[in-house]
Amino acid sequence: MKQNYQLTMTACFVGYIVQAIVNNFAPLLFLTFQRSYGIPLEQITMLVTINFGVQLLVDLLSAAFVDRIGYKRTVILAQIFAAAGLVLLAVLPEVMRPFPGILTAVIIYAVGGGLCEVVLSPIVEACPTDNKEKAMSLLHSFYCWGHVGVVLLSTAFFALFGIENWRILAVVWAVIPAANTFLFSRAPVGSLIQEGERGMSFRELFTNKIFWVLMLLMAASGASEQAVSQWASTFAEQGLGVSKTIGDLAGPMAFAVMMGLSRLFYGKYGDRIHLDRFMIGSSVLCAASYLCISLSPLPFLGLVGCAVCGLSVGIMWPGSFSKGAAALPRGGTAMFALFALSGDLGCSGGPTVVGLVSGALGGNLKLGILAGIVFPLLVITGVVLCSGMTKKTRRGTTG
């Protein structure tokens, strides 16, 4: 890779750290918001819904404008929105009514998070790397490391300086997207579509069978990941009898670390590993982890299953992006935006299915997780179908 594109890759890696900050910093402050501002828990939980709802809306709308203004302007705007939202999170609750102030800040940085999700993957895909699948897996590992860093460093800051000084930390976190704005302004940003060509329209995508298989693959990947991730803290607290703080470290943190290690492993050795086989093997391991969580009589083994699940789902999201870029090279921004939308729907739908099944069966969370085993099985189905359809298309082209 040319040296100047290394700067592009670095900025994209930092971009996924920015998205991790956007998604994971405010939830650490929910109890503080409740105590300091007297905000009801119902309104506080709405912040999560609004954050991801705005990102879904950005996923949906971005296909209409990203190509017009270009990847570079879009990704710079993403960093600006993220930085502004984090700064406003510290400022607005003090200058207006607290909940509307916090909500406004969340909406602003959620726009930045949504734009990051849409454009970072195609920017990396457009870089002249030797192995696209390796680069994509390495890129997505930085979300995991960002998640881990946000929780650990924020926890350390609160322990040293007191959680009442959270506004200072919000501004400190805002420095990262602000600095990344400068990196992206200096970095070259290519295009997936060659000069003289055009990306696939919505109509072309919607009438392409492989596209719908890939959409299924993205949704199943997101559901496989979040169906366990969202409940990992609960398993740690119930199974080990520890506090919520320790539960968060033993549950979601272990999940995120293992997921990051999986993506880092493929990012380093992916040129020696067949992507389809790795995704299928990971899906089988994911299904096994669901069985371990739901059927094991020992609580500790259930927690181990959560960590193994993190390891198994690491390749699913970036692998699905890579398969889409290879199967539909003219997919362009519209394809990546719709993939992000489908993946986010899976991320929200997976935990919902687990919760609904658990509730219907008397609050038995283990049976809810057991029902979620359908998600990794759908990933296997999607990989097999996509591979078969791609081979058939190539034979038809060469024939």
C-alpha positions as CSV (number, residue, x, y, z in Angstrom):
1,M,0.0,0.0,0.0
2,K,1.3,3.5,-0.8
3,Q,2.3,5.4,2.3
4,N,-0.3,8.1,1.9
5,Y,-3.1,5.6,2.0
6,Q,-1.7,4.4,5.3
7,L,-2.9,7.7,6.7
8,T,-6.4,6.9,5.3
9,M,-6.4,3.5,7.0
10,T,-5.3,5.0,10.3
11,A,-8.0,7.7,10.2
12,C,-10.6,5.0,9.5
13,F,-9.4,2.9,12.4
14,V,-9.7,6.0,14.7
15,G,-13.2,6.5,13.1
16,Y,-14.4,3.2,14.5
17,I,-13.0,4.2,17.9
18,V,-15.1,7.4,17.6
19,Q,-18.2,5.3,16.9
20,A,-17.4,3.2,20.0
21,I,-17.2,6.4,22.1
22,V,-20.6,7.6,20.7
23,N,-22.3,4.3,21.5
24,N,-20.8,3.5,24.9
25,F,-19.8,6.6,26.8
26,A,-23.3,8.0,27.7
27,P,-24.6,4.7,29.0
28,L,-21.9,4.8,31.7
29,L,-23.6,8.0,33.0
30,F,-27.2,6.9,33.1
31,L,-27.4,6.6,36.9
32,T,-25.6,9.9,37.2
33,F,-28.1,11.6,35.0
34,Q,-30.9,10.1,37.1
35,R,-29.4,11.2,40.4
36,S,-28.0,14.6,39.3
37,Y,-30.9,15.8,37.1
38,G,-33.8,13.8,38.5
39,I,-34.5,12.3,35.0
40,P,-36.9,9.3,35.1
41,L,-35.5,6.0,34.1
42,E,-38.0,5.8,31.2
43,Q,-36.6,8.9,29.7
44,I,-33.0,7.7,30.2
45,T,-33.7,4.4,28.4
46,M,-35.1,6.5,25.6
47,L,-31.6,7.9,25.0
48,V,-30.4,4.5,23.7
49,T,-33.4,4.1,21.5
50,I,-33.0,7.6,20.0
51,N,-29.2,7.1,19.5
52,F,-29.6,3.9,17.4
53,G,-32.9,5.2,15.8
54,V,-31.0,8.2,14.5
55,Q,-28.2,6.0,13.2
56,L,-30.7,3.8,11.4
57,L,-32.3,6.8,9.8
58,V,-28.9,8.1,8.7
59,D,-28.1,4.6,7.3
60,L,-31.3,4.8,5.3
61,L,-31.0,8.4,4.0
62,S,-27.2,8.5,3.4
63,A,-27.4,6.6,0.1
64,A,-29.2,9.6,-1.4
65,F,-26.6,12.2,-0.6
66,V,-23.2,10.6,0.1
67,D,-22.2,10.1,-3.5
68,R,-23.2,13.7,-4.3
69,I,-21.0,15.2,-1.6
70,G,-18.3,12.5,-1.7
71,Y,-16.8,10.1,0.9
72,K,-14.3,12.6,2.1
73,R,-16.7,15.4,3.0
74,T,-19.1,12.9,4.5
75,V,-16.5,11.3,6.8
76,I,-15.2,14.7,7.9
77,L,-18.8,15.8,8.7
78,A,-19.1,12.6,10.7
79,Q,-16.2,13.5,12.9
80,I,-17.5,17.1,13.4
81,F,-20.9,15.9,14.4
82,A,-19.4,13.4,16.8
83,A,-17.1,15.9,18.4
84,A,-19.9,18.6,18.6
85,G,-22.3,16.2,20.2
86,L,-19.9,15.1,22.9
87,V,-19.0,18.7,23.8
88,L,-22.7,19.6,23.9
89,L,-23.4,16.6,26.2
90,A,-21.2,18.5,28.7
91,V,-22.7,21.9,28.1
92,L,-26.4,21.7,27.2
93,P,-27.7,20.1,30.4
94,E,-26.3,23.2,32.3
95,V,-27.8,25.9,30.0
96,M,-31.2,24.4,29.3
97,R,-33.6,21.8,30.8
98,P,-31.4,18.7,31.4
99,F,-33.2,16.0,29.5
100,P,-33.8,18.0,26.3
101,G,-30.2,19.1,26.5
102,I,-28.9,15.6,26.7
103,L,-31.2,14.4,24.0
104,T,-30.1,17.1,21.6
105,A,-26.5,16.2,22.2
106,V,-27.3,12.5,21.6
107,I,-29.0,13.2,18.4
108,I,-26.1,15.3,17.1
109,Y,-23.4,12.7,17.9
110,A,-25.7,9.9,16.6
111,V,-25.6,11.5,13.2
112,G,-21.9,11.3,13.3
113,G,-22.0,7.7,14.4
114,G,-24.4,6.8,11.6
115,L,-22.3,8.5,8.9
116,C,-19.2,6.7,10.2
117,E,-20.9,3.3,9.9
118,V,-21.9,4.1,6.3
119,V,-18.7,5.4,4.9
120,L,-15.8,3.9,6.8
121,S,-16.1,0.4,5.3
122,P,-16.3,1.6,1.7
123,I,-13.4,4.0,2.2
124,V,-11.2,1.1,3.4
125,E,-12.5,-1.1,0.6
126,A,-11.4,1.5,-1.9
127,C,-7.9,1.7,-0.5
128,P,-5.3,-0.2,-2.6
129,T,-4.7,-2.9,0.0
130,D,-3.4,-6.4,-0.9
131,N,-6.1,-8.3,0.9
132,K,-9.5,-6.5,1.3
133,E,-10.9,-9.1,3.8
134,K,-7.9,-8.7,6.2
135,A,-8.2,-4.9,6.1
136,M,-12.0,-5.0,6.7
137,S,-11.6,-7.3,9.7
138,L,-8.8,-5.2,11.2
139,L,-10.9,-2.1,10.7
140,H,-13.9,-3.5,12.6
141,S,-11.6,-4.7,15.4
142,F,-11.0,-1.1,16.4
143,Y,-14.7,-0.7,17.4
144,C,-14.1,-3.5,19.9
145,W,-10.9,-1.9,21.2
146,G,-12.7,1.5,21.4
147,H,-15.4,-0.1,23.4
148,V,-12.9,-1.6,25.8
149,G,-11.0,1.6,26.1
150,V,-14.1,3.7,26.7
151,V,-15.2,1.5,29.6
152,L,-11.8,1.0,31.2
153,L,-10.5,4.6,30.8
154,S,-13.8,6.2,31.9
155,T,-14.0,3.9,34.9
156,A,-10.4,4.8,35.8
157,F,-11.2,8.6,35.4
158,F,-14.2,8.3,37.6
159,A,-12.2,6.5,40.3
160,L,-9.4,9.1,40.3
161,F,-11.3,12.3,39.8
162,G,-14.9,11.5,40.8
163,I,-17.9,10.8,38.5
164,E,-19.2,14.4,39.2
165,N,-16.4,15.5,36.8
166,W,-17.8,13.6,33.9
167,R,-18.3,16.7,31.8
168,I,-14.5,17.1,31.6
169,L,-14.2,13.5,30.3
170,A,-16.9,14.2,27.7
171,V,-14.8,17.0,26.3
172,V,-11.6,14.9,26.5
173,W,-13.4,12.2,24.4
174,A,-14.4,14.8,21.9
175,V,-10.8,15.5,21.2
176,I,-10.5,12.2,19.3
177,P,-13.1,12.9,16.6
178,A,-11.8,16.5,16.4
179,A,-8.2,15.3,15.8
180,N,-9.5,12.7,13.3
181,T,-11.1,15.6,11.3
182,F,-7.6,16.8,10.7
183,L,-6.4,13.3,9.7
184,F,-9.1,12.8,7.2
185,S,-8.6,16.3,5.7
186,R,-5.0,15.3,4.9
187,A,-5.7,11.7,3.8
188,P,-6.5,10.6,0.3
189,V,-10.0,9.0,0.0
190,G,-10.7,6.9,-3.1
191,S,-13.9,5.7,-4.6
192,L,-15.4,2.2,-5.0
193,I,-16.7,3.1,-8.5
194,Q,-14.2,3.7,-11.3
195,E,-14.3,6.8,-13.3
196,G,-16.9,6.6,-16.1
197,E,-18.9,3.9,-14.1
198,R,-21.8,4.4,-11.8
199,G,-22.9,2.6,-8.7
200,M,-25.9,0.3,-8.6
201,S,-29.3,2.0,-8.2
202,F,-31.8,0.9,-5.6
203,R,-33.8,-0.7,-8.3
204,E,-30.8,-2.8,-9.5
205,L,-30.0,-3.8,-5.9
206,F,-33.5,-4.7,-5.0
207,T,-33.9,-6.9,-8.1
208,N,-30.6,-8.8,-7.4
209,K,-31.0,-12.1,-5.6
210,I,-27.5,-12.0,-4.1
211,F,-28.2,-8.6,-2.6
212,W,-31.1,-10.0,-0.6
213,V,-29.0,-13.0,0.6
214,L,-26.3,-10.5,1.7
215,M,-29.0,-8.4,3.5
216,L,-30.0,-11.6,5.4
217,L,-26.4,-12.3,6.2
218,M,-25.9,-8.8,7.6
219,A,-29.1,-9.0,9.8
220,A,-28.2,-12.5,11.1
221,S,-24.7,-11.3,11.9
222,G,-25.9,-8.3,13.9
223,A,-28.5,-10.5,15.7
224,S,-25.9,-13.2,16.5
225,E,-23.6,-10.6,18.0
226,Q,-26.1,-8.6,20.1
227,A,-28.4,-11.3,21.2
228,V,-25.7,-12.4,23.7
229,S,-23.8,-9.2,24.1
230,Q,-26.8,-7.3,25.5
231,W,-27.4,-9.9,28.1
232,A,-23.8,-10.7,29.1
233,S,-23.7,-8.4,32.1
234,T,-26.9,-10.0,33.4
235,F,-25.3,-13.4,33.2
236,A,-22.2,-12.2,35.1
237,E,-24.3,-10.6,37.8
238,Q,-26.7,-13.5,38.3
239,G,-24.2,-16.3,37.8
240,L,-21.3,-14.9,39.8
241,G,-23.2,-12.8,42.3
242,V,-21.1,-9.7,41.7
243,S,-21.8,-6.0,41.5
244,K,-23.0,-4.4,38.3
245,T,-19.5,-2.7,37.8
246,I,-17.8,-6.1,38.0
247,G,-20.5,-7.7,36.0
248,D,-20.0,-5.2,33.2
249,L,-16.2,-6.0,33.2
250,A,-16.7,-9.8,33.4
251,G,-19.6,-9.9,30.8
252,P,-19.6,-7.3,28.0
253,M,-15.9,-6.5,28.4
254,A,-14.9,-10.1,28.0
255,F,-17.2,-10.4,25.0
256,A,-15.7,-7.2,23.4
257,V,-12.1,-8.3,24.0
258,M,-12.7,-11.7,22.5
259,M,-14.5,-10.3,19.5
260,G,-11.7,-7.8,19.0
261,L,-9.1,-10.7,19.2
262,S,-11.0,-12.6,16.5
263,R,-11.0,-9.6,14.1
264,L,-7.4,-8.9,14.9
265,F,-6.5,-12.6,14.2
266,Y,-8.2,-12.5,10.8
267,G,-6.8,-9.1,10.1
268,K,-3.3,-10.5,10.5
269,Y,-3.7,-14.0,9.0
270,G,-6.7,-13.6,6.7
271,D,-4.6,-14.1,3.5
272,R,-4.0,-17.7,4.6
273,I,-7.7,-18.5,5.6
274,H,-10.6,-19.0,3.3
275,L,-13.3,-16.4,4.3
276,D,-16.3,-18.7,3.8
277,R,-14.8,-21.5,5.8
278,F,-13.8,-19.2,8.6
279,M,-17.3,-17.7,8.7
280,I,-19.0,-21.1,8.7
281,G,-16.6,-22.4,11.4
282,S,-17.2,-19.3,13.5
283,S,-21.0,-19.7,13.1
284,V,-20.8,-23.3,14.3
285,L,-18.7,-22.2,17.3
286,C,-21.3,-19.4,17.9
287,A,-24.2,-22.0,17.9
288,A,-22.1,-24.1,20.4
289,S,-21.6,-21.1,22.6
290,Y,-25.4,-20.5,22.6
291,L,-25.9,-24.1,23.7
292,C,-23.3,-23.7,26.4
293,I,-24.9,-20.5,27.8
294,S,-28.5,-21.9,27.7
295,L,-27.9,-25.6,28.8
296,S,-24.9,-25.5,31.1
297,P,-25.9,-26.2,34.8
298,L,-22.9,-24.2,36.0
299,P,-23.2,-20.4,35.9
300,F,-19.5,-19.9,35.3
301,L,-19.6,-22.1,32.2
302,G,-22.5,-19.8,31.0
303,L,-20.1,-16.8,31.4
304,V,-17.4,-18.7,29.5
305,G,-20.0,-19.3,26.7
306,C,-20.5,-15.5,26.5
307,A,-16.8,-14.9,26.0
308,V,-16.6,-17.7,23.4
309,C,-19.6,-16.1,21.6
310,G,-17.6,-12.9,21.4
311,L,-14.8,-14.8,19.7
312,S,-17.1,-16.5,17.3
313,V,-19.1,-13.5,16.1
314,G,-16.0,-11.3,15.4
315,I,-15.8,-12.2,11.7
316,M,-19.5,-12.1,10.9
317,W,-20.0,-8.3,10.4
318,P,-16.8,-7.5,8.5
319,G,-16.9,-10.8,6.6
320,S,-20.4,-9.9,5.4
321,F,-19.2,-6.5,4.2
322,S,-16.3,-8.1,2.4
323,K,-18.5,-10.7,0.7
324,G,-20.9,-8.0,-0.5
325,A,-18.1,-5.9,-2.0
326,A,-16.7,-9.0,-3.8
327,A,-20.1,-10.2,-5.0
328,L,-21.4,-6.8,-6.1
329,P,-18.4,-4.7,-7.0
330,R,-20.6,-1.9,-8.4
331,G,-22.8,-1.9,-5.3
332,G,-21.4,1.5,-4.2
333,T,-22.6,3.6,-1.4
334,A,-26.3,2.5,-1.6
335,M,-25.3,-1.1,-1.0
336,F,-23.1,-0.3,2.0
337,A,-25.7,2.0,3.5
338,L,-28.4,-0.7,3.2
339,F,-26.0,-3.3,4.6
340,A,-25.4,-1.0,7.6
341,L,-29.2,-0.6,8.0
342,S,-29.8,-4.4,7.8
343,G,-27.0,-5.1,10.3
344,D,-28.4,-2.5,12.8
345,L,-31.9,-4.0,12.5
346,G,-30.3,-7.3,13.3
347,C,-28.5,-5.8,16.3
348,S,-31.8,-4.4,17.7
349,G,-33.9,-7.5,16.7
350,G,-31.6,-10.1,18.2
351,P,-31.9,-9.0,21.8
352,T,-35.6,-8.3,21.3
353,V,-36.2,-11.9,20.2
354,V,-34.3,-13.2,23.2
355,G,-36.2,-10.9,25.5
356,L,-39.6,-11.8,24.1
357,V,-39.0,-15.5,24.2
358,S,-37.7,-15.2,27.8
359,G,-40.7,-13.2,28.8
360,A,-43.1,-15.7,27.2
361,L,-41.4,-18.5,29.1
362,G,-41.6,-17.0,32.6
363,G,-38.5,-14.8,32.4
364,N,-36.2,-17.7,31.6
365,L,-33.3,-15.9,30.0
366,K,-31.5,-19.2,29.1
367,L,-34.4,-20.4,27.0
368,G,-34.4,-17.0,25.3
369,I,-30.8,-17.5,24.4
370,L,-31.5,-21.0,23.2
371,A,-34.1,-19.6,20.8
372,G,-31.4,-17.2,19.5
373,I,-29.4,-20.2,18.1
374,V,-31.4,-19.6,14.8
375,F,-29.2,-16.5,14.2
376,P,-25.8,-18.2,13.6
377,L,-27.6,-20.9,11.6
378,L,-29.0,-18.2,9.4
379,V,-25.4,-16.9,8.9
380,I,-24.3,-20.3,7.7
381,T,-27.3,-20.4,5.3
382,G,-26.4,-17.0,4.0
383,V,-22.7,-17.8,3.5
384,V,-23.6,-21.0,1.6
385,L,-26.2,-19.4,-0.6
386,C,-24.1,-16.4,-1.4
387,S,-21.1,-18.5,-2.3
388,G,-23.2,-20.8,-4.6
389,M,-24.9,-17.8,-6.3
390,T,-21.6,-16.0,-6.8
391,K,-20.0,-19.1,-8.4
392,K,-23.0,-19.6,-10.6
393,T,-22.9,-15.9,-11.7
394,R,-19.1,-16.2,-12.5
395,R,-19.7,-19.4,-14.6
396,G,-22.4,-17.6,-16.5
397,T,-20.1,-14.7,-17.2
398,T,-17.2,-16.8,-18.3
399,G,-19.4,-19.1,-20.3
